[in-house]
Amino acid sequence: MKILLKEYNAKKIKTFEDVIDLHQRFEVIHPFQDGNGRVGRLLMFKECLANGFVPFIITDELKMFYCRGLQQWPQFKEYLLDTCLTAQDNYKAQLDYFKIKYKPKKFFDRTEERSSLREIHEMAKSNPQCAAVTISSMKFTKERLM
């Protein structure tokens, strides 16, 4: 845990992906007997606020995708990132409904996302077992680019 916090706090500028990575690594360490998920999501919420990102809540509708994303993080970061971005979009919709202002912050460079989409497509062609899930993930990511 000390190493994780030292690495995270050493970063002067933290990206959205850094916050999600902190959360996933915290969950893997599992430091408490009970309540690790709640504490981890609260930590992620707090770090979003601290770093200028709109926070989000993982709802029951997204829980299955969130759990899959946590498990797949080392291999496919897009699963968890897309789930968190979807949760963030839902949270933004609530903020908009109540006319609560927030400052949108860019998370990724669009060319970086496009190259990531190409990598996902290549992976799907080489691994037919995950092609359906990957193509579904690509559609969500592609919609964010437009």
N, C-alpha and C positions, 0 to 999 in steps of 0.2 A: 504494500500500500504506500509506503514511504517513497519508493522508487516512482510509482505512478504519479503521485502528487508532485514530486520533484521535477519530473519530466514535463508535466502539464504546466506547472507554475513557471518553468524556465522559458516558456514561449511568451514573447512580448505581445504578439498579436495572435489571438486565438480565432480560428475559423469555426464555422458551424460544424464541419467534420471533426475538428479537434474536440468539441464539446461532446459529440456523439461517441467518439472514440473513448473519451474519459468515462462516459457512462457504461459503455460495453465492457471496458476493462475492469471497472468497479464491480460490475455484475459477475464477472468471471472470478474475481478475488473472493467475493461473497463473504465480507468481513463479519457479518452478524449472524446470530443463530436464527433470527426471524426479522422480517421487514426489509430485507435487502432491496427488493424491487421498488418498494415505496420510497425508501431513502435514496436509491439511485435515480429514480425519476424526479424526485425533489431536487437533488443535486444538479441534474440536467436542466431543470426549470430555472434554478438559481443562476447557473452559469450562462444560460441564454440571456437572462436579464442583465447580468454583470458585463456581458460582452456585446450588448446592443442588438441582440437577436430577439425577434418576437418569440416568446416562449410557446409551449404547446402542451397538450394533455393527450396521452394515449387513451383513447376511448375503447369500449368493449368491441366496437366494430373493427378497430385496427389491431386489437390485441394479438390475434393469430399472426398477422403480418409482422408485428413488432417482435414476437418471440422467434419467428423464423429469421428475421433480420439479425437479432442478437446472435443466434447460432451460426449464421452464415457470414458474419462480419469479417472474419479473417480472409475469406475467399471472395466474397461479393459484397462490397460495401454499399452498393446501390440499393439492395433490399431494405436495409435499415434506414438509409438516408431518405429514400423515397417515402417510406412509411412516416418518418418524422416530418418531412416536408408536407405530406398530406395532412397530418395532424396539425401542423402549423397553419396551413391554409384554412382548416376548420376553425382554429382559434382566431385567425384574422377575420373570418366572416362574423364571428361573435363580436369582436371589437368594432367592426364596421356597423353592425346592427345597432349597437349601443352608442355609436358615434364617438368611440374612444380613439383618439389619434395615436398613431405609431409611425415611426420612421422606417420605411422599408430599407432593408440592407441587402445588397447583392451577396450571394453566397459563393457562387461559382462563376467562372468565366465561361461564356457560352461555347467557345471553341473547345474548351476543356471537356464540357459535357458532350459535345458532338463526337470527340475522339473516344470518349468513354462509351457512347452508344455503338460506335464501330467495334470496340473491343467486346462488348456484350454480344453483338451480332456474330462476331467470329467465334466466340465461345459457344454460342447456341448451335452453330453449324457443326462444331467439333464434338459437342456433347448433346446428343438428341434427347437424353433423359430429362435434361433441365430446359430444353428449348421452349416448351409451352410457358413455363413460369418466367423465363427470361424475356420472351417476346412480350408477355403481359407487362413486365417491368419496363421494357423499352418503350411501350406505348405511353405509360404514365410519365416517364422521363421526357419523351418527345413532346408531350402536351405542355410540359413546363417551359419548353424552349420557345413556344409560340405565343 
